[in-house]
Amino acid sequence: MSLRSWLLARGSAPFELRYGVDVTIGRGHTCELSLYSSMLSREHARVRWENGRPVLFDLDSLNGTFVGLDKVARHTLSDGDVVRLGDISLLYRVSHDAPAALADDEEPSPTPSPVAAAAAEEAEEAEPTNETRIYSRTAVLHQRVFDYDELGWLVERAEPWADALRHEALVGADLGRWFDAIGRDEAVLWSLLGLGVLRPRDWRVALRGMSPAQVVQACQVTRRAEKLRARLEGHQVVWNEMAALRYQVRQGPVFKPLRQVARAYRPGVGLDELTPGRLALELEQIYAPELAGAPLEGELRRLQVLGVLAPTPGRGAEAWFALDWGDGTVELSRRGRAMLEGFRLEE
């Protein structure tokens, strides 16, 4: 008999979390688990399944979501966790059969059940988890998340195409002339698009199916190209690209949801777990359901044009734009990850 998952509240029958079925918790009548308390938001939290395990998300609630003493934005539930939503406490249990209901005066206890404890002992490897932990802003700053030279990093990677970057036609109005001058080298074209030196003029126009000449006409030179050219020519260049990127992202409706996504992952290495596919899923199902469909697709395309998302190395036109954001043609860029880390410091 397989293990089943339950949420228990005082004086109520156990609520079963069925595998693969999302559950919204709050005081709203449309919630799958509707609880009455003036301290609960209408939609306070949600449980969603990832890799066979239930993950608890706070839905930007007024009074927050806590597991034990820790305020969390995202937490993979483990047997015995006590979840506090406003003034209501829920006990998460794993068992073969429905556990006994809590009495009206019984406080949830964080002690794991014997069944789950035995199962944990038998497990050969612990399943990786994404618990949100408490980190101070000072600790994040000490990780030096912004301590990198973006232009220096670009110079290293752009060195094989330095001649194409220095060509005077690159900054002209007609990129077709530049493309002719470099021998219509497609490898250079896709590499410079991947580095953000070139970018599509319009996120509404996909590059898939275009000839290289058409792709060139659909693109424009970015400001980072100008800075990169100056650095390649030996000039001292100072440029706060991160400030410019953050300003551009702020102009779209996905800005606030992106901040929520960033804060749901552990500072530093936590964002290594975030892929474009997972980002799209969490925005659609958790943080920005109002954008689901074409609006969210447009925002993801805009993020790629801005350089938050980038083509996976070796990919060409099929990465502009991905048919499925989880298909591996696109990745979270280095500067995109740095931007998300920076969102933690804005509270």
Secondary structure by P-SEA (a helix, b strand, c coil): cbbbbbccccccccccccccbbbbbcccccccccccccccccccbbbbbcccbbbbbbcccccccccccccccccccccbbbbbcccbbbbbbbcccccccccccccccccccaaaaaaaaacccccccbbbbbbcaaaaaaaccccccaaaaaaaaaccccccccccccccccaaaaaaaacccaaaaaaaaaaccccccccccccccccaaaaaaaccccaaaaaaaaaaaccccccaaaaaaaaaaaaccaaaaaaaaaaacccccccccccaaaaaaaaacccccccccaaaaaaaaaaaaacccccccccccccccccccccccccccaaaaaaaaaccccc
